[in-house]
Amino acid sequence: MSILDKMQRIDRRYIYLAAWIFVLFPLYYPLGLPVPIGRESKAWYNYIEAIPDDSVIIVSMDYGVSGMPELYPMTVATMHHLWDNCLERNWKIIVLAFWNQGPLVFDTLLSQIDPAAKYNVVYGEDWVELGWVPGSETGMAALATDMWGQTPRDYLEDRPLSEYPIMADIRTAEDVDLVISIETGTPGLPEWLRQWNDPFGVPFIVGCIGVSVPGMAPYLASGQLSALLPGLTASGEYELLLSRPGLAVAGLDAVSMSHLLVVLLVLIGNVAYFASRGKEAS
Amino acid sequence: MEIPILITAFCTLLQVIPYYLNIPVIDSASATMREWMLLVVNMAVFVGVISLGQVHGKRIQRRGENWPFSVVLMVFMVLMAIVGFPLESLGLGFKNAQYLFMFNNILNPLGGTMYSILAFFITSAAYRAFRARNWEAAFVLVSGTIVVMSNAPLFTSSLPFLITWKDWIFDVPNTATGRGVMIGAALGAIALAVRVLMGIERGYLRGGGEE
Protein backbone atom coordinates (compact mmCIF):
# COMPACT_ATOMS: atom_id res chain seq x y z
CA MET A 1 0.00 0.00 0.00
CA SER A 2 1.46 3.37 -1.04
CA ILE A 3 1.76 6.31 1.32
CA LEU A 4 -1.14 8.03 -0.50
CA ASP A 5 -3.36 5.00 0.09
CA LYS A 6 -2.34 4.89 3.74
CA MET A 7 -3.22 8.59 4.10
CA GLN A 8 -6.69 7.83 2.77
CA ARG A 9 -7.25 4.78 4.95
CA ILE A 10 -5.97 5.67 8.39
CA ASP A 11 -7.06 3.01 10.87
CA ARG A 12 -9.85 4.39 13.03
CA ARG A 13 -8.06 3.26 16.19
CA TYR A 14 -5.25 5.75 15.43
CA ILE A 15 -7.89 8.44 14.86
CA TYR A 16 -9.48 7.64 18.22
CA LEU A 17 -6.07 7.79 19.89
CA ALA A 18 -5.32 11.13 18.24
CA ALA A 19 -8.73 12.48 19.29
CA TRP A 20 -8.04 11.39 22.85
CA ILE A 21 -4.65 13.13 22.89
CA PHE A 22 -5.98 16.30 21.22
CA VAL A 23 -8.80 16.61 23.77
CA LEU A 24 -6.77 15.67 26.81
CA PHE A 25 -3.70 17.79 26.14
CA PRO A 26 -5.35 21.24 26.54
CA LEU A 27 -7.20 20.06 29.64
CA TYR A 28 -3.83 19.47 31.33
CA TYR A 29 -1.99 22.33 29.64
CA PRO A 30 -4.55 25.08 28.91
CA LEU A 31 -3.66 27.07 25.82
CA GLY A 32 -5.56 30.20 26.87
CA LEU A 33 -6.59 31.03 23.32
CA PRO A 34 -8.54 34.27 22.79
CA VAL A 35 -12.29 33.73 22.42
CA PRO A 36 -14.18 35.99 19.99
CA ILE A 37 -17.78 36.59 21.10
CA GLY A 38 -20.34 35.31 18.57
CA ARG A 39 -23.74 36.83 17.86
CA GLU A 40 -25.69 33.98 19.54
CA SER A 41 -24.10 34.34 22.97
CA LYS A 42 -24.36 38.13 22.69
CA ALA A 43 -28.08 37.86 21.80
CA TRP A 44 -28.68 35.46 24.72
CA TYR A 45 -26.92 37.74 27.18
CA ASN A 46 -28.71 40.85 25.89
CA TYR A 47 -32.08 39.10 25.95
CA ILE A 48 -31.73 38.12 29.60
CA GLU A 49 -30.47 41.61 30.48
CA ALA A 50 -33.55 43.11 28.80
CA ILE A 51 -36.14 40.96 30.61
CA PRO A 52 -38.59 43.48 32.12
CA ASP A 53 -38.88 43.90 35.87
CA ASP A 54 -41.51 41.76 37.68
CA SER A 55 -41.34 39.05 35.02
CA VAL A 56 -42.21 35.42 35.69
CA ILE A 57 -39.58 33.17 34.13
CA ILE A 58 -39.72 29.40 33.72
CA VAL A 59 -36.41 27.57 33.43
CA SER A 60 -37.05 24.13 32.00
CA MET A 61 -34.38 21.47 32.47
CA ASP A 62 -35.17 19.40 29.42
CA TYR A 63 -32.13 17.16 29.43
CA GLY A 64 -30.63 14.26 31.34
CA VAL A 65 -27.18 13.22 32.43
CA SER A 66 -26.01 12.47 28.89
CA GLY A 67 -26.52 16.12 27.95
CA MET A 68 -24.59 17.43 30.94
CA PRO A 69 -21.13 17.76 29.34
CA GLU A 70 -22.46 20.28 26.84
CA LEU A 71 -25.47 21.83 28.57
CA TYR A 72 -24.60 21.93 32.26
CA PRO A 73 -22.12 24.85 31.91
CA MET A 74 -24.74 27.03 30.20
CA THR A 75 -27.30 26.06 32.85
CA VAL A 76 -24.96 27.15 35.60
CA ALA A 77 -24.12 30.43 33.82
CA THR A 78 -27.80 31.19 33.09
CA MET A 79 -28.86 30.51 36.69
CA HIS A 80 -26.07 32.78 37.95
CA HIS A 81 -27.32 35.49 35.60
CA LEU A 82 -30.95 35.06 36.68
CA TRP A 83 -30.36 34.81 40.43
CA ASP A 84 -27.92 37.70 40.30
CA ASN A 85 -30.68 39.99 38.94
CA CYS A 86 -33.59 38.33 40.69
CA LEU A 87 -33.95 40.66 43.69
CA GLU A 88 -33.13 43.93 41.95
CA ARG A 89 -35.49 43.25 39.04
CA ASN A 90 -38.12 41.38 41.06
CA TRP A 91 -38.04 38.39 38.72
CA LYS A 92 -39.94 35.27 39.76
CA ILE A 93 -38.10 32.12 38.68
CA ILE A 94 -39.78 28.72 38.37
CA VAL A 95 -37.55 25.74 37.68
CA LEU A 96 -39.14 22.59 36.29
CA ALA A 97 -38.35 19.75 33.90
CA PHE A 98 -40.04 17.67 31.25
CA TRP A 99 -37.16 15.21 31.29
CA ASN A 100 -37.25 12.97 34.33
CA GLN A 101 -33.54 13.41 35.07
CA GLY A 102 -33.82 17.20 34.86
CA PRO A 103 -34.45 17.74 38.59
CA LEU A 104 -31.51 15.48 39.47
CA VAL A 105 -29.26 17.53 37.20
CA PHE A 106 -30.52 20.64 38.95
CA ASP A 107 -29.77 18.98 42.31
CA THR A 108 -26.15 18.79 41.14
CA LEU A 109 -26.25 22.52 40.43
CA LEU A 110 -27.72 23.24 43.86
CA SER A 111 -25.00 21.17 45.49
CA GLN A 112 -22.46 23.59 43.96
CA ILE A 113 -24.34 26.88 44.29
CA ASP A 114 -26.37 27.95 47.29
CA PRO A 115 -28.60 30.69 45.86
CA ALA A 116 -29.73 31.85 49.30
CA ALA A 117 -26.18 32.37 50.53
CA LYS A 118 -24.76 33.75 47.30
CA TYR A 119 -27.62 35.91 46.03
CA ASN A 120 -29.89 36.30 49.06
CA VAL A 121 -32.83 34.92 47.10
CA VAL A 122 -35.53 33.22 49.16
CA TYR A 123 -36.90 29.85 48.13
CA GLY A 124 -40.64 30.08 47.69
CA GLU A 125 -40.59 33.87 47.34
CA ASP A 126 -38.07 34.58 44.58
CA TRP A 127 -37.74 31.17 43.07
CA VAL A 128 -39.25 27.71 43.34
CA GLU A 129 -38.56 24.27 41.88
CA LEU A 130 -41.56 22.25 40.71
CA GLY A 131 -39.62 19.15 39.62
CA TRP A 132 -40.46 16.74 36.84
CA VAL A 133 -43.73 17.20 34.97
CA PRO A 134 -44.62 13.89 33.29
CA GLY A 135 -46.40 13.41 30.00
CA SER A 136 -44.14 15.18 27.52
CA GLU A 137 -46.23 17.38 25.17
CA THR A 138 -49.48 16.42 26.89
CA GLY A 139 -47.91 17.47 30.17
CA MET A 140 -46.95 20.82 28.65
CA ALA A 141 -50.52 21.35 27.45
CA ALA A 142 -51.89 20.42 30.87
CA LEU A 143 -49.40 22.66 32.68
CA ALA A 144 -50.34 25.59 30.45
CA THR A 145 -53.95 25.54 31.62
CA ASP A 146 -53.51 24.43 35.22
CA MET A 147 -50.05 24.71 36.81
CA TRP A 148 -51.29 24.02 40.32
CA GLY A 149 -53.21 20.95 39.18
CA GLN A 150 -50.22 19.44 37.38
CA THR A 151 -47.65 20.17 40.06
CA PRO A 152 -49.58 20.40 43.33
CA ARG A 153 -46.40 20.23 45.44
CA ASP A 154 -42.89 21.61 44.90
CA TYR A 155 -39.86 19.41 44.39
CA LEU A 156 -37.33 20.63 46.94
CA GLU A 157 -39.47 20.78 50.07
CA ASP A 158 -42.50 18.76 48.98
CA ARG A 159 -45.02 21.28 50.23
CA PRO A 160 -48.29 22.43 48.61
CA LEU A 161 -47.87 25.32 46.17
CA SER A 162 -50.37 27.33 48.19
CA GLU A 163 -47.67 27.72 50.89
CA TYR A 164 -45.37 29.61 48.52
CA PRO A 165 -45.98 33.33 47.96
CA ILE A 166 -44.27 33.18 44.54
CA MET A 167 -47.03 30.94 43.18
CA ALA A 168 -49.95 33.02 44.44
CA ASP A 169 -50.62 34.72 41.10
CA ILE A 170 -49.15 32.10 38.80
CA ARG A 171 -51.80 29.65 37.60
CA THR A 172 -51.58 29.29 33.82
CA ALA A 173 -49.27 30.03 30.89
CA GLU A 174 -50.88 33.47 30.65
CA ASP A 175 -49.09 34.39 33.89
CA VAL A 176 -45.66 33.47 32.50
CA ASP A 177 -43.51 36.04 30.66
CA LEU A 178 -40.65 33.87 29.39
CA VAL A 179 -39.61 30.24 29.10
CA ILE A 180 -35.92 29.33 29.04
CA SER A 181 -35.60 25.75 27.85
CA ILE A 182 -32.23 24.03 28.04
CA GLU A 183 -32.66 20.91 26.01
CA THR A 184 -31.25 17.98 24.08
CA GLY A 185 -34.26 16.71 22.14
CA THR A 186 -37.89 15.64 22.50
CA PRO A 187 -39.78 17.01 24.34
CA GLY A 188 -38.22 20.34 23.53
CA LEU A 189 -38.84 23.52 21.60
CA PRO A 190 -41.32 22.28 18.94
CA GLU A 191 -43.57 20.85 21.67
CA TRP A 192 -43.21 23.98 23.80
CA LEU A 193 -44.08 26.19 20.84
CA ARG A 194 -47.19 24.20 19.98
CA GLN A 195 -48.55 24.29 23.54
CA TRP A 196 -47.24 27.58 24.97
CA ASN A 197 -46.13 29.95 22.21
CA ASP A 198 -48.91 29.54 19.64
CA PRO A 199 -51.89 29.56 22.02
CA PHE A 200 -50.56 31.88 24.76
CA GLY A 201 -47.82 33.90 23.04
CA VAL A 202 -45.16 33.05 25.65
CA PRO A 203 -41.69 33.98 24.31
CA PHE A 204 -38.91 31.37 24.29
CA ILE A 205 -35.16 31.28 24.46
CA VAL A 206 -33.38 27.94 24.11
CA GLY A 207 -29.98 26.53 24.99
CA CYS A 208 -29.24 23.36 23.05
CA ILE A 209 -26.53 20.90 22.07
CA GLY A 210 -24.55 21.55 18.88
CA VAL A 211 -26.24 18.87 16.79
CA SER A 212 -29.69 20.41 17.42
CA VAL A 213 -28.67 23.83 16.13
CA PRO A 214 -29.54 23.40 12.42
CA GLY A 215 -33.08 22.35 13.36
CA MET A 216 -33.55 25.52 15.44
CA ALA A 217 -32.79 27.90 12.55
CA PRO A 218 -36.35 28.13 11.13
CA TYR A 219 -37.78 28.96 14.57
CA LEU A 220 -35.20 31.68 15.05
CA ALA A 221 -35.92 33.16 11.63
CA SER A 222 -39.68 33.09 12.24
CA GLY A 223 -39.30 34.92 15.56
CA GLN A 224 -40.91 32.09 17.56
CA LEU A 225 -37.52 31.59 19.18
CA SER A 226 -36.09 34.83 20.55
CA ALA A 227 -32.53 33.72 21.31
CA LEU A 228 -30.47 30.56 20.97
CA LEU A 229 -27.39 29.48 22.90
CA PRO A 230 -25.85 26.71 20.80
CA GLY A 231 -23.44 24.30 22.41
CA LEU A 232 -20.28 24.58 24.46
CA THR A 233 -18.46 27.27 22.48
CA ALA A 234 -21.36 29.72 22.83
CA SER A 235 -21.62 28.77 26.52
CA GLY A 236 -17.98 29.73 26.98
CA GLU A 237 -18.59 33.06 25.25
CA TYR A 238 -21.59 33.65 27.51
CA GLU A 239 -19.50 32.92 30.59
CA LEU A 240 -17.00 35.52 29.40
CA LEU A 241 -19.78 38.06 28.83
CA LEU A 242 -20.85 37.45 32.42
CA SER A 243 -17.20 37.84 33.52
CA ARG A 244 -17.61 34.48 35.19
CA PRO A 245 -15.35 31.98 33.39
CA GLY A 246 -16.37 28.47 34.35
CA LEU A 247 -16.76 24.95 33.00
CA ALA A 248 -17.38 25.99 29.38
CA VAL A 249 -14.37 28.29 29.13
CA ALA A 250 -12.26 25.50 30.63
CA GLY A 251 -13.41 23.21 27.82
CA LEU A 252 -12.95 25.65 24.93
CA ASP A 253 -9.32 24.77 24.29
CA ALA A 254 -10.31 21.09 24.06
CA VAL A 255 -13.07 22.06 21.59
CA SER A 256 -10.52 23.99 19.53
CA MET A 257 -8.03 21.13 19.49
CA SER A 258 -10.62 18.50 18.60
CA HIS A 259 -11.87 20.69 15.75
CA LEU A 260 -8.27 21.22 14.62
CA LEU A 261 -7.85 17.45 14.43
CA VAL A 262 -11.00 17.13 12.30
CA VAL A 263 -9.73 19.81 9.89
CA LEU A 264 -6.27 18.20 9.72
CA LEU A 265 -7.70 14.76 9.00
CA VAL A 266 -10.05 16.12 6.34
CA LEU A 267 -7.12 17.92 4.77
CA ILE A 268 -4.90 14.81 4.82
CA GLY A 269 -7.64 12.68 3.30
CA ASN A 270 -8.36 15.11 0.48
CA VAL A 271 -4.72 15.88 -0.34
CA ALA A 272 -4.01 12.16 -0.61
CA TYR A 273 -7.18 11.62 -2.66
CA PHE A 274 -6.31 14.29 -5.23
CA ALA A 275 -2.64 13.33 -5.32
CA SER A 276 -3.51 9.69 -6.04
CA ARG A 277 -5.99 10.77 -8.72
CA GLY A 278 -3.32 12.95 -10.34
CA LYS A 279 -0.90 10.04 -10.23
CA GLU A 280 -3.41 7.70 -11.85
CA ALA A 281 -4.18 10.25 -14.58
CA SER A 282 -0.50 10.75 -15.39
CA MET B 1 -68.08 3.17 11.70
CA GLU B 2 -66.26 0.84 14.07
CA ILE B 3 -66.13 1.69 17.76
CA PRO B 4 -62.27 2.01 18.08
CA ILE B 5 -62.17 4.47 15.20
CA LEU B 6 -65.07 6.39 16.69
CA ILE B 7 -63.18 6.65 20.01
CA THR B 8 -60.03 7.81 18.20
CA ALA B 9 -61.95 10.44 16.24
CA PHE B 10 -63.74 11.65 19.38
CA CYS B 11 -60.52 11.95 21.42
CA THR B 12 -58.68 13.68 18.58
CA LEU B 13 -61.40 16.23 17.95
CA LEU B 14 -61.66 16.91 21.67
CA GLN B 15 -58.02 18.03 21.61
CA VAL B 16 -58.18 19.85 18.27
CA ILE B 17 -61.38 21.88 18.72
CA PRO B 18 -60.22 23.92 21.78
CA TYR B 19 -57.20 24.99 19.75
CA TYR B 20 -59.51 26.88 17.35
CA LEU B 21 -62.73 27.58 19.29
CA ASN B 22 -63.41 28.85 22.79
CA ILE B 23 -66.21 26.63 24.11
CA PRO B 24 -65.92 26.22 27.91
CA VAL B 25 -67.56 22.77 28.05
CA ILE B 26 -65.20 21.35 25.44
CA ASP B 27 -62.21 23.11 27.02
CA SER B 28 -63.01 21.47 30.35
CA ALA B 29 -63.53 18.03 28.81
CA SER B 30 -60.29 18.41 26.89
CA ALA B 31 -58.35 19.28 30.07
CA THR B 32 -59.85 16.27 31.89
CA MET B 33 -58.83 13.99 29.06
CA ARG B 34 -55.26 15.33 29.18
CA GLU B 35 -55.13 14.39 32.87
CA TRP B 36 -56.35 10.88 32.03
CA MET B 37 -53.65 10.62 29.43
CA LEU B 38 -50.97 11.61 31.93
CA LEU B 39 -52.13 8.77 34.17
CA VAL B 40 -51.95 6.35 31.25
CA VAL B 41 -48.44 7.61 30.37
CA ASN B 42 -47.29 7.06 33.96
CA MET B 43 -48.68 3.55 33.97
CA ALA B 44 -46.75 2.88 30.76
CA VAL B 45 -43.53 3.24 32.78
CA PHE B 46 -44.45 0.07 34.65
CA VAL B 47 -45.16 -1.69 31.36
CA GLY B 48 -41.66 -0.64 30.28
CA VAL B 49 -40.10 -2.10 33.41
CA ILE B 50 -42.01 -5.38 32.96
CA SER B 51 -41.00 -5.56 29.31
CA LEU B 52 -37.35 -4.88 30.17
CA GLY B 53 -37.48 -7.59 32.83
CA GLN B 54 -38.95 -10.10 30.38
CA VAL B 55 -36.42 -9.41 27.62
CA HIS B 56 -33.33 -9.43 29.83
CA GLY B 57 -34.63 -12.12 32.19
CA LYS B 58 -34.99 -14.51 29.24
CA ARG B 59 -31.54 -13.58 27.94
CA ILE B 60 -29.96 -14.35 31.31
CA GLN B 61 -31.89 -17.58 31.64
CA ARG B 62 -30.75 -18.79 28.20
CA ARG B 63 -27.22 -17.39 28.57
CA GLY B 64 -27.86 -15.44 25.35
CA GLU B 65 -25.46 -13.05 23.65
CA ASN B 66 -23.90 -10.51 26.07
CA TRP B 67 -25.97 -11.88 28.95
CA PRO B 68 -23.61 -10.51 31.66
CA PHE B 69 -24.62 -6.99 30.56
CA SER B 70 -28.24 -7.97 31.13
CA VAL B 71 -27.31 -9.03 34.66
CA VAL B 72 -25.74 -5.61 35.29
CA LEU B 73 -28.86 -3.92 33.90
CA MET B 74 -31.24 -5.98 36.03
CA VAL B 75 -29.21 -5.55 39.21
CA PHE B 76 -28.98 -1.77 38.87
CA MET B 77 -32.59 -1.39 37.74
CA VAL B 78 -33.77 -3.19 40.87
CA LEU B 79 -31.23 -1.44 43.10
CA MET B 80 -32.07 2.07 41.89
CA ALA B 81 -35.79 1.34 42.04
CA ILE B 82 -35.52 0.16 45.67
CA VAL B 83 -33.20 2.94 46.83
CA GLY B 84 -35.23 5.58 44.99
CA PHE B 85 -38.61 4.32 46.15
CA PRO B 86 -40.47 7.31 47.64
CA LEU B 87 -40.60 6.09 51.24
CA GLU B 88 -38.65 8.78 53.05
CA SER B 89 -39.59 7.42 56.49
CA LEU B 90 -37.48 4.35 55.63
CA GLY B 91 -34.60 6.48 54.37
CA LEU B 92 -35.47 5.80 50.73
CA GLY B 93 -36.35 8.22 47.92
CA PHE B 94 -34.19 10.05 45.41
CA LYS B 95 -32.84 12.56 47.91
CA ASN B 96 -31.13 9.98 50.11
CA ALA B 97 -27.35 9.71 50.13
CA GLN B 98 -27.22 6.26 48.49
CA TYR B 99 -29.39 7.28 45.55
CA LEU B 100 -27.45 10.51 45.05
CA PHE B 101 -24.19 8.58 45.27
CA MET B 102 -25.30 6.22 42.50
CA PHE B 103 -26.63 9.12 40.44
CA ASN B 104 -23.51 11.26 40.79
CA ASN B 105 -20.90 8.50 40.59
CA ILE B 106 -22.42 5.92 38.25
CA LEU B 107 -25.25 7.28 36.10
CA ASN B 108 -23.79 10.74 35.63
CA PRO B 109 -20.30 9.71 34.43
CA LEU B 110 -21.76 6.90 32.29
CA GLY B 111 -24.18 9.31 30.61
CA GLY B 112 -21.42 11.82 29.97
CA THR B 113 -19.16 9.08 28.61
CA MET B 114 -21.80 7.80 26.22
CA TYR B 115 -22.28 11.31 24.85
CA SER B 116 -18.56 12.03 24.68
CA ILE B 117 -17.89 8.90 22.64
CA LEU B 118 -19.61 10.78 19.83
CA ALA B 119 -16.51 12.96 19.51
CA PHE B 120 -14.46 9.93 18.46
CA PHE B 121 -17.07 8.68 16.01
CA ILE B 122 -17.63 12.12 14.49
CA THR B 123 -13.89 12.69 14.01
CA SER B 124 -13.52 9.34 12.27
CA ALA B 125 -16.71 9.82 10.22
CA ALA B 126 -15.70 13.34 9.13
CA TYR B 127 -12.33 12.03 7.94
CA ARG B 128 -13.98 9.35 5.80
CA ALA B 129 -17.03 11.27 4.58
CA PHE B 130 -15.59 14.71 3.84
CA ARG B 131 -13.89 13.77 0.59
CA ALA B 132 -14.41 15.87 -2.54
CA ARG B 133 -15.25 13.01 -4.89
CA ASN B 134 -17.74 15.13 -6.88
CA TRP B 135 -19.23 18.63 -6.83
CA GLU B 136 -21.95 17.76 -4.33
CA ALA B 137 -19.45 16.20 -1.94
CA ALA B 138 -17.12 19.18 -2.40
CA PHE B 139 -19.99 21.50 -1.48
CA VAL B 140 -20.68 19.55 1.72
CA LEU B 141 -16.94 19.41 2.48
CA VAL B 142 -16.44 23.17 2.17
CA SER B 143 -19.57 24.19 4.10
CA GLY B 144 -18.98 21.53 6.77
CA THR B 145 -15.37 22.56 7.25
CA ILE B 146 -16.34 26.24 7.56
CA VAL B 147 -18.91 25.39 10.25
CA VAL B 148 -16.42 23.17 12.12
CA MET B 149 -13.74 25.86 12.02
CA SER B 150 -16.18 28.62 13.02
CA ASN B 151 -16.97 26.74 16.24
CA ALA B 152 -13.36 26.66 17.37
CA PRO B 153 -11.84 29.80 18.94
CA LEU B 154 -8.48 28.56 17.63
CA PHE B 155 -9.62 29.46 14.11
CA THR B 156 -12.06 32.30 14.72
CA SER B 157 -9.58 34.32 16.77
CA SER B 158 -7.25 34.54 13.78
CA LEU B 159 -9.85 34.24 10.97
CA PRO B 160 -12.89 36.19 12.24
CA PHE B 161 -14.58 36.15 8.82
CA LEU B 162 -15.34 32.46 9.44
CA ILE B 163 -18.06 33.53 11.88
CA THR B 164 -19.73 35.68 9.20
CA TRP B 165 -19.56 32.80 6.71
CA LYS B 166 -21.00 30.36 9.25
CA ASP B 167 -23.80 32.79 10.10
CA TRP B 168 -24.70 33.00 6.38
CA ILE B 169 -24.73 29.19 6.04
CA PHE B 170 -26.93 28.99 9.15
CA ASP B 171 -29.31 31.76 8.10
CA VAL B 172 -29.77 31.06 4.40
CA PRO B 173 -29.26 27.50 3.07
CA ASN B 174 -29.75 25.81 6.44
CA THR B 175 -32.92 27.74 7.30
CA ALA B 176 -34.36 27.25 3.82
CA THR B 177 -33.73 23.50 3.94
CA GLY B 178 -35.02 23.24 7.49
CA ARG B 179 -38.23 25.02 6.56
CA GLY B 180 -38.77 22.71 3.61
CA VAL B 181 -38.31 19.62 5.74
CA MET B 182 -40.59 20.97 8.49
CA ILE B 183 -43.39 21.97 6.13
CA GLY B 184 -43.15 18.62 4.36
CA ALA B 185 -43.27 16.72 7.64
CA ALA B 186 -46.22 18.81 8.87
CA LEU B 187 -48.19 18.16 5.69
CA GLY B 188 -47.40 14.46 6.07
CA ALA B 189 -48.62 14.52 9.67
CA ILE B 190 -51.87 16.24 8.64
CA ALA B 191 -52.42 13.67 5.90
CA LEU B 192 -51.79 10.84 8.37
CA ALA B 193 -54.19 12.38 10.90
CA VAL B 194 -56.93 12.64 8.27
CA ARG B 195 -56.35 9.01 7.25
CA VAL B 196 -56.57 7.91 10.89
CA LEU B 197 -59.75 9.91 11.49
CA MET B 198 -61.34 8.45 8.36
CA GLY B 199 -60.43 4.92 9.39
CA ILE B 200 -58.12 4.36 6.41
CA GLU B 201 -54.97 4.04 8.55
CA ARG B 202 -55.50 1.19 11.01
CA GLY B 203 -51.98 0.12 11.88
CA TYR B 204 -52.25 1.63 15.37
CA LEU B 205 -55.21 -0.70 16.09
CA ARG B 206 -52.94 -3.67 15.35
CA GLY B 207 -55.44 -4.40 12.62
CA GLY B 208 -52.88 -4.73 9.85
CA GLY B 209 -52.91 -1.36 8.05
CA GLU B 210 -55.08 -0.50 5.06
CA GLU B 211 -58.02 -2.58 4.04
Interface residues (C-beta under 8 A of the other chain):
Chain A: I10 R12 I15 Y16 A18 A19 W20 V23 L31 L33 P34 V35 P36 G38 R39 G64 V65 S66 G67 M68 P69 E70 L104 D107 T108 P134 G135 S136 T138 G139 A141 A142 T145 D146 G149 Q150 P199 G210 V213 P214 G215 A217 P218 L220 A221 G231 T233 G236 L252 V255 S256 M257 S258 H259 L260 L261 V262 V263 L265 V266 I268 G269 N270 Y273 F274
Chain B: Y19 D27 A31 R34 E35 M37 L38 V41 N42 F94 K95 L100 F103 N104 L107 N108 L110 G111 G112 M114 Y115 S116 A119 F120 I122 T123 S124 A126 Y127 R128 F130 R131 A132 R133 L141 T145 V148 M149 N151 A152 P153 L154 F155 T156 S157 P160 I163 D167 F170 D171 N174 T175 G178 R179 M182
